[in-house]
């Protein structure tokens, strides 16, 4: 049997299985039958560390629909929310709540990869359309891929993969990688090491910090002793602020260049201050991207919400664009699952980050930009990788 035939059979089996499920699996479709409105559920963090990210994603999504007159395929939209609290232990219950209680047609979520795993499990069991606007867990487009699960952000494999070639091009052939000891950090390291080795580099040491510990001094001392050509890393949020400031304070900044996933400096430059100057990162977006789409988006977001957009707002916005495009092609019929899935698979999204398309495993094929911190801004200095596609290892869809 050819791979194409196997994939087609896998899809038919999945859809047939979903149709055969009783009770809970039929609720999303039953909800659709009882209402002329498209029921959209946000399963996002609204409290805790990632609350700001959840709000930005929802804001971006709503802005995209506002540009469509507030409708999806000509139909009114009804919104529902559940605060997932970035708590993986509650993920399955929260996903079931928004599907069975609110009978949504589509779930938009989430930020935390551990929470996304629980949401994906429920989406696969029920056939509910699930759109992931941030969580990068590789399995979502790997061994847990499914016809009804799409991601509009990135896989954890993508942001650090281009760093290897960039560092080799800059003459850095021996590197240390440092990250938190958790799945996102480990996946970022694996992808970096893969790309770096392929480009001719050697990772001479892998260093880990227990998540969410931010005590870096002992490892910074070890880096100084190892004397690598450069350091690559994965940190985000408050941990990224602390690491970048500690790196500079340890006297390493001017002697050992620092590279990282774009989340190292995304949304935290004000807190990092001069310590971040010169840090080089790769990411699928930058505030200063010089294209008309990005300028228009940022102006509209600022006018609508009184604040500046970030990468999370862009990902929410693109999730709205994807759903709007699919509903338009399906004539507003959210129950026409085959048409919705086909439209999403063939989508071309004219995004503030640049145009991107959907891979066969339902992850964006997108450009990753080379960025350097200059005067407190992630300045785009080039394209690190054109049209980078997640390898989707383990996906048999």
HELIX and SHEET records of a PDB file:
HELIX    1   1 UNK A    3  UNK A   20  1                                  18    
HELIX    2   2 UNK A   24  UNK A   34  1                                  11    
HELIX    3   3 UNK A   51  UNK A   66  1                                  16    
HELIX    4   4 UNK A   88  UNK A   90  5                                   3    
HELIX    5   5 UNK A   91  UNK A   96  1                                   6    
HELIX    6   6 UNK A   97  UNK A  101  3                                   5    
HELIX    7   7 UNK A  113  UNK A  126  1                                  14    
HELIX    8   8 UNK A  138  UNK A  141  5                                   4    
HELIX    9   9 UNK A  156  UNK A  161  1                                   6    
HELIX   10  10 UNK A  163  UNK A  169  1                                   7    
HELIX   11  11 UNK A  183  UNK A  199  1                                  17    
HELIX   12  12 UNK A  217  UNK A  226  1                                  10    
HELIX   13  13 UNK A  237  UNK A  249  1                                  13    
HELIX   14  14 UNK A  262  UNK A  264  5                                   3    
HELIX   15  15 UNK A  269  UNK A  272  1                                   4    
HELIX   16  16 UNK A  273  UNK A  276  5                                   4    
HELIX   17  17 UNK A  292  UNK A  305  1                                  14    
HELIX   18  18 UNK A  311  UNK A  329  1                                  19    
HELIX   19  19 UNK A  337  UNK A  345  1                                   9    
SHEET    1   A 6 UNK A  71  UNK A  72  0                                        
SHEET    2   A 6 UNK A  75  UNK A  83 -1                                        
SHEET    3   A 6 UNK A  38  UNK A  44  1                                        
SHEET    4   A 6 UNK A 106  UNK A 108  1                                        
SHEET    5   A 6 UNK A 129  UNK A 132  1                                        
SHEET    6   A 6 UNK A 149  UNK A 151  1                                        
SHEET    1   B 8 UNK A 202  UNK A 210  0                                        
SHEET    2   B 8 UNK A 174  UNK A 181  1                                        
SHEET    3   B 8 UNK A 230  UNK A 234  1                                        
SHEET    4   B 8 UNK A 257  UNK A 261  1                                        
SHEET    5   B 8 UNK A 280  UNK A 283  1                                        
SHEET    6   B 8 UNK A 364  UNK A 374 -1                                        
SHEET    7   B 8 UNK A 356  UNK A 358 -1                                        
SHEET    8   B 8 UNK A 348  UNK A 349 -1                                        
SHEET    1   C 7 UNK A 202  UNK A 210  0                                        
SHEET    2   C 7 UNK A 174  UNK A 181  1                                        
SHEET    3   C 7 UNK A 230  UNK A 234  1                                        
SHEET    4   C 7 UNK A 257  UNK A 261  1                                        
SHEET    5   C 7 UNK A 280  UNK A 283  1                                        
SHEET    6   C 7 UNK A 364  UNK A 374 -1                                        
SHEET    7   C 7 UNK A 377  UNK A 388 -1                                        
END                                                                             
